[in-house]
Amino acid sequence: MNFITKGYKTIVVLLIVAIFASCEKEVIYDIDTGQLAGNLRLFGYTPHQFGLQTPLSDHSGVKVTAEGSKPEISTYSDIDGNYVLENLPSGTYNFLFEKEGFYPIVFQGVTFVAGEVPQFFMNNIANVYMSQKINTEILSLNFEIIYTDILAIRGTFSNPDEVRVDYMCYLSDSPDVSYNNYMECFRIQPYGEENRINHTFRADEVLFPSGSTLYAVLYPYVPPRSPNISDLEYYYDYESGEKIYLGIDNQYPSQVIDVVVPESIY
């Protein structure tokens, strides 16, 4: 009888421990949403700054969206650039920053882990910088063959605000070339005050063998203007691995130009 009683007491103790353990587990892992906080900076053109973009005094009105959340969760930045996404479930999201008149920014494949303590976006304060859009239009553009496989892209563009204007050039063997359909890309930095484009390059003989037709299109591009944000000039697409430049104005592309790649002497 003593043996049975002792065994019964052991079972009761084990059941009590199991009940407390299950309750404790439920309390620890019941937090499935949290806050994601961050800070951003808006850059714009300032008189007498040689066309460079400098931080603005008002950083409000930027819409911050966690793409992939259901229902979609978004918020807006305040005058100091602070923002908080509330009740965000744990998961992996694309975070979109957008405001009228500025180039949008997307951070793809960012993992958020919910908890009682608010998480800071990308573990950094003031790490999102948005550039003001520019007023420019390419007026003329054409290819020139300089020497065998050496090509030149030349043209002119309007620049009524007299600001610094760069361009991203996208190359392809298809006339449907664009910023998201290309085989090679590079940045063009016009020099001088005559608003002229004059860029030479050697065609990649693997991508564009002699005798093939090479197509090109240009887009206005605004690089970040602060040395603290050079790492945000571009990002790599989460799925394709492509390098995507952030300051591309895809609403104002140039005409598509083409040239037959000459035979190389090498």
C-alpha positions in Angstrom: 0.0 0.0 0.0 2.8 2.4 0.8 4.4 1.7 -2.6 1.1 2.5 -4.4 0.6 5.7 -2.4 4.1 6.8 -3.2 3.6 6.1 -6.9 0.4 8.1 -6.9 2.1 11.1 -5.3 4.8 11.0 -7.9 2.2 11.0 -10.7 0.4 14.0 -9.1 3.6 16.0 -8.8 4.5 15.3 -12.5 1.1 16.4 -13.6 1.4 19.7 -11.7 4.9 20.3 -13.1 3.5 19.6 -16.7 0.6 22.0 -16.2 2.9 24.9 -15.0 5.3 24.2 -17.8 2.6 24.4 -20.4 1.3 27.7 -18.9 4.7 29.2 -18.9 5.3 28.2 -22.5 2.1 29.8 -23.6 3.0 33.1 -21.9 6.4 33.3 -23.5 5.4 32.6 -27.1 2.0 34.4 -27.2 3.5 37.7 -28.5 2.9 37.5 -32.3 2.9 41.3 -33.2 5.1 44.2 -32.3 6.3 47.7 -33.2 8.9 48.6 -35.9 10.3 52.1 -35.4 12.7 54.1 -37.6 13.9 57.4 -38.8 14.4 58.8 -42.3 15.7 61.9 -44.1 14.4 63.9 -47.0 17.0 65.6 -49.3 16.2 68.4 -51.7 17.8 71.2 -53.8 19.0 74.3 -52.0 20.0 77.6 -53.7 23.7 78.2 -54.0 24.6 74.6 -53.3 25.9 73.9 -56.8 23.0 71.6 -57.6 23.7 69.3 -54.7 20.9 67.9 -52.5 21.0 68.8 -48.8 18.8 67.6 -45.9 15.4 69.4 -45.6 14.0 70.8 -42.4 10.7 68.9 -42.7 10.8 65.2 -43.1 7.1 64.5 -42.6 4.6 62.9 -45.0 6.6 59.9 -46.1 4.4 56.8 -46.3 6.1 53.7 -44.9 4.4 50.4 -45.9 5.2 46.8 -44.9 4.4 45.1 -48.2 3.2 41.5 -47.7 1.3 42.3 -44.4 -2.4 41.3 -44.5 -4.2 43.6 -44.1 -1.4 45.9 -45.3 0.1 48.0 -42.5 1.5 51.5 -43.2 2.2 54.8 -41.4 3.6 58.2 -42.1 6.7 60.0 -40.8 6.6 63.1 -38.6 8.5 66.4 -39.1 11.6 64.8 -37.6 11.4 61.8 -39.8 10.3 59.4 -37.1 7.8 56.6 -37.8 6.3 53.6 -36.1 4.6 50.6 -37.7 2.1 49.2 -35.1 0.8 45.7 -34.6 3.2 44.2 -37.2 3.3 40.3 -37.2 6.6 38.5 -37.3 7.6 37.8 -40.9 9.6 38.9 -43.9 8.5 42.0 -45.7 9.4 44.5 -48.4 9.4 48.0 -46.8 8.4 50.8 -49.2 9.1 54.5 -48.6 7.3 56.9 -50.9 6.3 60.6 -51.1 5.1 62.7 -54.0 8.0 64.5 -55.6 10.7 62.1 -54.3 12.2 58.9 -55.5 10.8 55.9 -53.7 13.0 53.4 -51.9 12.3 49.7 -51.3 14.1 47.4 -48.9 13.4 43.9 -49.8 13.3 40.7 -47.8 13.7 42.3 -44.4 12.9 39.9 -41.5 10.9 41.3 -38.5 10.6 39.4 -35.2 7.8 40.7 -33.0 8.3 41.3 -29.2 7.4 43.5 -26.3 10.3 45.9 -27.1 10.0 48.0 -30.3 12.5 47.0 -33.0 14.4 49.6 -35.0 14.4 49.3 -38.8 17.6 47.7 -40.0 19.1 48.2 -36.5 20.0 51.8 -37.4 18.6 55.3 -36.9 18.3 57.7 -39.9 19.3 55.1 -42.4 16.7 55.8 -45.1 17.4 58.8 -47.4 15.1 60.0 -50.1 16.1 62.3 -52.9 13.9 65.0 -54.5 13.0 64.4 -58.2 14.6 66.6 -60.9 13.1 68.4 -63.9 15.0 67.2 -67.0 14.4 65.7 -70.4 16.7 64.2 -73.0 16.4 66.2 -76.2 18.7 64.2 -78.5 20.5 60.9 -78.3 22.5 58.8 -80.7 25.3 56.2 -81.0 28.6 56.8 -82.7 31.2 54.2 -83.7 34.6 55.5 -82.5 37.0 52.7 -83.3 36.1 49.0 -84.0 34.3 47.9 -80.8 34.6 51.4 -79.1 31.2 53.1 -79.0 30.0 56.5 -77.9 26.6 57.7 -76.6 26.1 61.4 -77.3 23.2 63.7 -76.8 21.8 66.8 -75.1 19.3 67.3 -72.3 17.3 70.1 -70.7 18.2 71.3 -67.2 16.0 74.3 -66.4 16.7 74.1 -62.6 20.5 74.1 -63.3 21.1 71.1 -61.0 23.4 68.2 -61.3 22.0 65.5 -63.6 23.3 62.0 -64.0 21.9 59.2 -66.1 21.7 55.4 -65.9 22.2 53.7 -69.3 20.7 50.2 -69.8 21.9 48.0 -72.7 20.3 44.9 -74.3 20.0 42.9 -77.5 16.3 43.6 -77.5 14.5 46.8 -78.5 12.3 46.3 -75.3 15.3 47.4 -73.2 14.4 49.1 -69.9 15.5 49.6 -66.3 14.1 46.2 -65.5 14.9 44.4 -68.8 18.5 44.8 -69.6 21.8 42.9 -69.9 24.3 45.5 -68.8 24.1 49.0 -67.2 26.4 51.8 -66.2 26.2 55.3 -64.9 26.8 58.4 -67.1 28.0 61.7 -65.5 27.7 64.6 -68.0 30.4 67.2 -67.6 30.4 70.9 -68.2 27.6 73.4 -68.3 26.4 72.7 -71.8 24.1 69.9 -70.8 25.7 67.4 -73.1 26.1 63.7 -72.9 29.4 62.2 -74.2 30.2 58.7 -72.9 32.5 56.1 -74.6 32.6 52.4 -73.8 33.7 49.1 -75.2 30.9 46.7 -76.1 31.1 43.4 -74.2 32.0 40.9 -76.9 30.2 38.0 -75.0 27.0 39.9 -74.5 27.1 41.8 -77.8 29.2 40.0 -80.4 30.2 41.8 -83.6 27.4 42.0 -86.1 24.7 42.0 -83.4 22.4 45.0 -82.7 22.8 46.7 -79.4 20.0 48.7 -77.9 20.2 51.4 -75.2 17.9 53.6 -73.1 18.8 56.3 -70.5 16.9 57.3 -67.4 17.5 60.4 -65.2 19.4 59.4 -62.0 19.9 61.2 -58.7 22.6 59.7 -56.6 22.6 60.3 -52.8 24.3 63.6 -51.9 25.7 62.6 -48.5 28.9 60.5 -47.8 26.9 58.8 -45.1 24.5 57.2 -47.6 26.8 55.9 -50.3 25.7 52.4 -49.5 22.1 53.2 -50.4 22.8 54.1 -54.1 21.6 50.7 -55.0 20.4 47.4 -53.6 20.3 43.8 -54.9 16.9 42.4 -55.7 15.9 39.8 -53.1 14.8 37.2 -55.7 16.8 37.9 -58.9 20.0 39.3 -57.4 20.0 42.2 -59.9 21.5 45.5 -58.9 18.7 48.1 -58.7 19.7 51.8 -58.6 17.5 53.8 -56.2 17.3 57.3 -57.9 16.0 56.1 -61.3 13.1 58.2 -62.7 11.4 55.6 -64.7 8.7 58.0 -65.9 11.0 59.9 -68.2 13.2 57.5 -70.2 15.0 58.5 -73.4 14.1 57.1 -76.8 15.6 53.7 -77.4 18.7 54.0 -79.7 20.5 51.2 -81.5 23.7 50.4 -83.3 25.2 47.3 -85.1 28.3 46.3 -83.1 31.4 46.6 -85.4 33.9 43.8 -85.7 36.8 43.9 -83.1 40.4 43.8 -84.2 41.3 41.9 -81.0 
